[in-house]
């Protein structure tokens, strides 16, 4: 089953859920060292099972227990620190600037403490104004304490997500330039995940060899070179604008291996990440 089909099914399951506990995760730029900090709003739905998380709520920072039907609506500039062990399925809906991204995390082993590799889909298309209005309402709903209204907005967000993920972008037959542009956009918005040439080939329904041909033809560089470029640009931006440590920057730039990240960074920039940041501080 394709990733989009899996995501659509799980979104349908989320829409059918009876909402259990609902928390608002609040903006907080002083985050723990291992937390994931995002500038975007997002909705997290526990589809089944149980897990724990440490979060900045309106009542303060708390450890909470999540079970099937529980949901987190995370306001912009908030962070999450998940305990990944347990047995669960968790859906994450993230409306980014120009597209919608939905990720599914499945952990089938109680003894697995690492973050599961997600199954994900992003639409590659700007989402409609209706979704922006729903997000705006959700961003202020925490202050109203009206649970019924918030639940209706949550269901609306899930419903629009189903529609958006079901939309077809284009028919690539005979449109190689358009296909390349879509691939390029997809990579630029997905480089933080564990993606490869084979993954993008499956997403767009072509061979991995054709992916390489398109990148050589229209950019003069390989697929891997473009992916690394996206990751390095993001890493430099984080070094310049945040106080994240090296491991956090590596992870948020798509690297699970810190040594691998440092080697790539030095090859592309002539300095290690730490020396790059030091040089910026000296200039300032």
C-alpha positions as CSV (number, residue, x, y, z in Angstrom):
1,X,0.0,0.0,0.0
2,X,1.3,3.5,-0.9
3,X,2.2,5.9,1.9
4,X,-0.6,8.3,0.8
5,X,-3.2,5.5,1.0
6,X,-2.0,4.5,4.4
7,X,-2.2,8.1,5.6
8,X,-5.7,8.6,4.2
9,X,-6.9,5.5,6.0
10,X,-5.4,6.6,9.3
11,X,-6.9,10.1,8.8
12,X,-10.2,8.4,8.4
13,X,-9.7,6.5,11.6
14,X,-8.8,9.8,13.4
15,X,-12.0,11.4,12.1
16,X,-14.1,8.5,13.5
17,X,-12.4,8.6,16.9
18,X,-14.3,9.8,20.0
19,X,-12.0,12.5,21.3
20,X,-10.6,11.7,24.7
21,X,-8.4,14.2,26.5
22,X,-7.4,17.3,24.6
23,X,-4.4,19.4,25.5
24,X,-3.1,22.7,24.1
25,X,0.7,22.7,23.9
26,X,1.8,26.3,24.5
27,X,4.6,28.4,22.9
28,X,7.8,28.1,24.8
29,X,11.2,29.0,23.3
30,X,13.2,27.7,26.3
31,X,13.0,24.0,25.4
32,X,14.8,21.0,26.9
33,X,17.9,19.8,25.1
34,X,16.2,16.8,23.5
35,X,12.9,18.4,22.6
36,X,11.6,19.0,19.1
37,X,10.8,22.7,18.6
38,X,8.6,23.8,15.7
39,X,7.4,27.1,14.4
40,X,4.3,25.5,12.9
41,X,1.0,24.6,14.4
42,X,0.3,20.8,14.5
43,X,-2.2,18.3,15.6
44,X,-1.1,15.0,17.2
45,X,-3.6,12.2,17.5
46,X,-3.1,8.9,19.4
47,X,-4.9,6.4,17.3
48,X,-4.3,3.4,19.5
49,X,-2.1,2.3,22.4
50,X,-0.5,4.4,25.1
51,X,2.6,6.6,25.5
52,X,4.0,9.4,27.6
53,X,5.2,12.9,26.8
54,X,6.7,16.0,28.5
55,X,5.0,19.2,27.2
56,X,4.6,22.9,28.0
57,X,0.8,23.2,28.7
58,X,-1.2,26.3,29.8
59,X,-0.9,25.0,33.4
60,X,2.9,24.7,33.1
61,X,5.4,22.0,32.0
62,X,3.9,18.6,32.7
63,X,4.5,14.9,32.1
64,X,1.3,13.5,30.6
65,X,0.0,10.0,29.7
66,X,-1.6,9.7,26.3
67,X,-4.0,6.9,25.3
68,X,-6.2,6.1,22.3
69,X,-8.4,9.1,21.3
70,X,-6.2,11.7,23.1
71,X,-5.1,14.6,21.1
72,X,-2.5,17.4,21.4
73,X,-3.0,20.7,19.5
74,X,0.4,22.4,19.5
75,X,0.5,26.1,19.0
76,X,3.3,27.7,16.9
77,X,6.7,27.9,18.5
78,X,6.0,25.1,21.0
79,X,8.0,22.0,21.7
80,X,7.4,18.3,22.4
81,X,9.5,15.8,24.3
82,X,8.1,12.4,23.6
83,X,8.9,9.1,25.4
84,X,8.9,6.8,22.4
85,X,8.7,3.5,24.2
86,X,5.3,1.7,24.3
87,X,2.9,0.2,21.8
88,X,0.9,2.8,19.9
89,X,0.0,4.4,16.6
90,X,0.3,8.2,16.5
91,X,-0.7,10.6,13.7
92,X,0.9,14.0,13.3
93,X,-0.8,16.6,11.0
94,X,1.5,19.6,10.2
95,X,0.2,22.4,8.0
96,X,3.5,24.0,6.9
97,X,3.9,27.2,4.9
98,X,3.0,25.9,1.4
99,X,1.8,22.4,1.9
100,X,0.3,19.9,4.3
101,X,2.4,17.1,5.8
102,X,1.0,14.1,7.7
103,X,3.2,11.6,9.5
104,X,2.3,8.2,11.1
105,X,4.4,6.8,13.9
106,X,3.9,3.1,14.8
107,X,5.7,1.4,17.6
108,X,4.9,-2.3,17.9
109,X,7.5,-3.2,20.6
110,X,7.3,-2.1,24.3
111,X,11.1,-2.3,24.5
112,X,11.8,0.0,21.6
113,X,12.8,3.4,23.1
114,X,13.8,5.0,19.8
115,X,11.6,7.3,17.7
116,X,10.0,5.1,15.0
117,X,10.7,6.0,11.4
118,X,7.4,7.6,10.2
119,X,5.3,6.8,7.2
120,X,4.5,10.2,5.8
121,X,2.8,12.1,3.0
122,X,3.0,15.7,2.0
123,X,0.7,17.2,-0.5
124,X,3.1,19.3,-2.5
125,X,0.3,21.9,-2.9
126,X,-0.7,25.0,-0.9
127,X,-3.6,24.1,1.4
128,X,-6.9,26.1,1.1
129,X,-7.8,29.3,3.0
130,X,-10.4,27.3,4.9
131,X,-7.6,25.4,6.7
132,X,-5.8,28.6,7.5
133,X,-9.0,29.9,9.2
134,X,-9.5,26.7,11.2
135,X,-5.8,26.9,12.3
136,X,-6.3,30.5,13.3
137,X,-9.4,29.6,15.4
138,X,-7.5,26.7,17.0
139,X,-4.6,28.9,17.9
140,X,-6.9,31.0,20.1
141,X,-9.4,28.3,21.2
142,X,-7.2,27.4,24.2
143,X,-8.2,30.6,25.9
144,X,-11.9,30.1,25.5
145,X,-12.0,26.8,27.4
146,X,-14.9,25.7,25.2
147,X,-14.2,22.0,24.6
148,X,-17.1,21.4,22.2
149,X,-16.0,24.2,19.9
150,X,-12.4,23.0,20.0
151,X,-13.4,19.5,19.2
152,X,-15.4,20.7,16.2
153,X,-12.4,22.6,14.9
154,X,-10.2,19.6,15.4
155,X,-12.6,17.4,13.4
156,X,-12.7,20.1,10.7
157,X,-8.9,20.1,10.5
158,X,-8.8,16.3,10.1
159,X,-11.6,16.4,7.5
160,X,-9.8,19.1,5.4
161,X,-6.6,17.0,5.7
162,X,-8.3,14.0,4.2
163,X,-9.4,16.1,1.2
164,X,-6.0,17.6,0.8
165,X,-4.1,14.3,1.0
166,X,-6.6,12.8,-1.5
167,X,-5.9,15.5,-4.2
168,X,-3.9,14.4,-7.2
169,X,-1.1,16.8,-8.1
170,X,-0.7,16.0,-11.8
171,X,-0.3,13.4,-14.4
172,X,3.5,13.1,-15.0
173,X,3.2,11.5,-18.4
174,X,4.9,13.7,-20.9
175,X,5.6,16.4,-18.4
176,X,9.2,15.8,-17.4
177,X,9.9,19.4,-16.4
178,X,6.9,19.6,-14.3
179,X,7.7,16.3,-12.7
180,X,11.2,17.4,-11.9
181,X,9.9,20.7,-10.3
182,X,7.5,18.7,-8.2
183,X,10.2,16.3,-7.1
184,X,12.5,19.2,-6.3
185,X,9.8,20.8,-4.2
186,X,9.0,17.5,-2.5
187,X,12.7,17.0,-1.4
188,X,13.0,20.6,-0.3
189,X,10.1,20.0,2.1
190,X,10.9,16.5,3.2
191,X,14.7,16.5,3.6
192,X,14.4,16.1,7.4
193,X,13.1,12.6,6.9
194,X,15.0,9.4,6.0
195,X,14.4,9.7,2.2
196,X,16.3,8.3,-0.7
197,X,16.1,8.1,-4.5
198,X,14.1,4.9,-4.2
199,X,11.6,6.6,-1.9
200,X,11.0,9.5,-4.2
201,X,10.7,7.1,-7.1
202,X,7.9,5.3,-5.3
203,X,6.1,8.5,-4.3
204,X,6.0,9.7,-7.9
205,X,5.5,6.4,-9.6
206,X,8.6,6.3,-11.7
207,X,11.9,4.3,-11.7
208,X,14.8,5.4,-9.5
209,X,16.9,5.6,-12.7
210,X,14.5,8.2,-14.1
211,X,14.8,10.3,-11.0
212,X,18.5,10.5,-11.6
213,X,18.0,11.4,-15.2
214,X,15.7,14.2,-14.4
215,X,18.1,15.8,-11.9
216,X,21.0,15.5,-14.2
217,X,19.0,17.0,-17.1
218,X,17.4,19.9,-15.3
219,X,19.9,20.8,-12.6
220,X,23.2,19.3,-13.6
221,X,23.6,17.7,-10.2
222,X,22.6,14.3,-8.7
223,X,19.6,13.6,-6.5
224,X,21.9,13.1,-3.6
225,X,23.7,16.4,-4.2
226,X,20.4,18.3,-4.1
227,X,19.3,16.5,-1.0
228,X,22.6,17.3,0.8
229,X,22.3,20.9,-0.3
230,X,18.8,21.2,1.3
231,X,20.1,19.7,4.5
232,X,23.2,21.9,4.7
233,X,21.2,25.1,4.0
234,X,18.9,24.2,6.9
235,X,21.8,23.3,9.2
236,X,23.5,26.7,8.5
237,X,20.2,28.5,9.2
238,X,19.8,26.7,12.5
239,X,23.4,27.4,13.5
240,X,22.9,31.1,12.7
241,X,19.5,31.6,14.3
242,X,19.1,29.2,17.2
243,X,21.0,27.8,20.2
244,X,20.3,24.2,19.3
245,X,23.2,21.9,20.0
246,X,25.0,19.9,17.3
247,X,23.0,16.7,17.8
248,X,19.7,18.6,17.6
249,X,20.8,20.4,14.4
250,X,21.9,17.1,12.8
251,X,18.5,15.5,13.7
252,X,16.5,18.4,12.4
253,X,18.5,18.5,9.2
254,X,17.8,14.9,8.4
255,X,20.8,13.1,9.9
256,X,20.4,10.3,12.4
257,X,24.2,10.0,12.6
258,X,26.0,13.0,14.1
259,X,29.5,11.9,12.8
260,X,28.0,11.6,9.3
261,X,26.5,15.1,9.6
262,X,29.7,16.7,10.8
263,X,31.6,15.1,7.9
264,X,29.1,16.4,5.3
265,X,29.1,19.8,6.9
266,X,32.9,20.1,6.8
267,X,33.0,18.9,3.2
268,X,30.5,21.5,2.1
269,X,31.5,24.5,4.3
270,X,35.2,23.9,5.1
271,X,34.5,24.1,8.8
272,X,32.9,21.9,11.5
273,X,29.5,23.0,12.7
274,X,31.0,24.2,16.0
275,X,33.7,26.3,14.3
276,X,31.1,27.7,11.8
277,X,29.0,29.0,14.7
278,X,32.1,30.3,16.5
279,X,33.1,32.2,13.4
280,X,29.7,33.8,13.2
281,X,29.9,34.9,16.8
282,X,33.3,36.4,16.2
283,X,32.0,38.5,13.3
284,X,29.1,39.7,15.4
